[in-house]
């Protein structure tokens, strides 16, 4: 990979993919939280569900995105969002009794 690729402007296709990927990740978080709340799914399963879906999306991202800039922006957004969600206890269905920052570090990988 050439460093100049980081400074190329993302195309319209990349923006659509970024919005779609972000929507899918947020949707998986909401669904897993609702599964824990209404169906009493264990928090560990919900957490793994979100990690697997986000990991699969991330593994295919370099194939579909032309510019890595949006990938870095998405990762930064979810890093901040996950940290904020832990501090506010927004998704207890994901965290359960765990007090780990692994979900914050996950977007970095």
C-alpha positions in Angstrom: 0.0 0.0 0.0 1.2 3.4 -0.9 0.9 6.2 1.7 -0.6 8.5 -1.0 -3.7 6.3 -0.9 -4.5 7.7 2.6 -4.8 11.2 1.1 -6.9 10.4 -1.9 -10.5 11.6 -1.7 -13.1 8.9 -1.2 -15.5 8.4 -4.0 -19.3 8.4 -3.8 -19.2 4.6 -3.7 -17.1 4.7 -0.5 -19.5 7.1 1.2 -22.5 4.8 0.5 -20.5 1.8 1.8 -19.4 3.7 4.9 -23.0 4.7 5.7 -24.2 1.1 5.1 -21.5 -0.5 7.2 -22.1 2.0 10.0 -25.8 1.3 9.9 -25.3 -2.4 10.0 -23.0 -2.2 13.0 -25.4 0.1 14.9 -28.3 -2.1 14.0 -26.4 -5.2 15.3 -25.8 -3.3 18.6 -29.5 -2.4 18.9 -30.7 -5.9 18.0 -28.3 -7.6 20.4 -29.4 -5.2 23.2 -33.1 -5.9 22.5 -32.4 -9.7 22.4 -30.9 -9.4 25.9 -33.8 -7.3 27.2 -36.8 -9.1 25.7 -35.5 -12.7 25.2 -33.1 -12.8 28.1 -30.2 -13.7 25.9 -27.0 -13.7 27.9 -24.8 -10.6 27.6 -21.9 -12.8 26.5 -23.8 -14.1 23.5 -24.9 -10.6 22.5 -21.4 -9.2 22.8 -20.0 -12.0 20.7 -22.8 -11.5 18.1 -21.8 -7.8 17.6 -18.0 -8.7 17.6 -18.5 -11.4 14.9 -20.6 -9.2 12.7 -18.3 -6.2 13.0 -15.3 -8.4 12.4 -16.7 -9.9 9.3 -17.6 -6.5 7.9 -14.1 -5.2 8.8 -12.5 -8.1 7.1 -14.2 -7.4 3.8 -13.8 -3.6 4.0 -10.4 -3.4 2.3 -11.8 -5.2 -0.7 -14.7 -2.8 -1.2 -13.4 0.6 -0.1 -11.1 2.5 -2.5 -9.7 4.8 0.1 -8.8 3.8 3.6 -9.6 7.3 5.0 -13.3 6.5 5.6 -12.4 3.2 7.3 -10.2 5.2 9.7 -13.0 7.7 10.3 -15.5 4.9 11.0 -13.1 3.2 13.4 -12.5 6.5 15.2 -16.3 7.1 15.5 -17.0 3.7 17.0 -14.0 4.0 19.3 -15.5 7.2 20.8 -19.1 5.9 20.6 -18.2 2.7 22.4 -16.3 4.5 25.1 -19.2 6.9 25.6 -21.7 4.0 25.7 -19.7 2.2 28.4 -19.5 5.3 30.5 -23.3 6.0 30.2 -24.2 2.3 30.5 -26.3 2.6 27.3 -26.2 -1.0 26.3 -26.2 -3.2 29.4 -27.3 -6.1 27.3 -23.9 -6.0 25.6 -21.7 -5.5 28.7 -23.5 -7.5 31.4 -21.4 -7.5 34.5 -18.2 -7.1 32.6 -16.2 -4.0 33.2 -13.9 -4.3 30.2 -12.8 -1.8 27.5 -12.4 -4.5 24.9 -15.3 -3.1 22.9 -13.6 0.2 22.8 -10.3 -1.3 21.5 -12.0 -3.5 19.0 -12.4 -0.7 16.3 -8.7 -0.1 16.5 -8.0 -3.6 15.2 
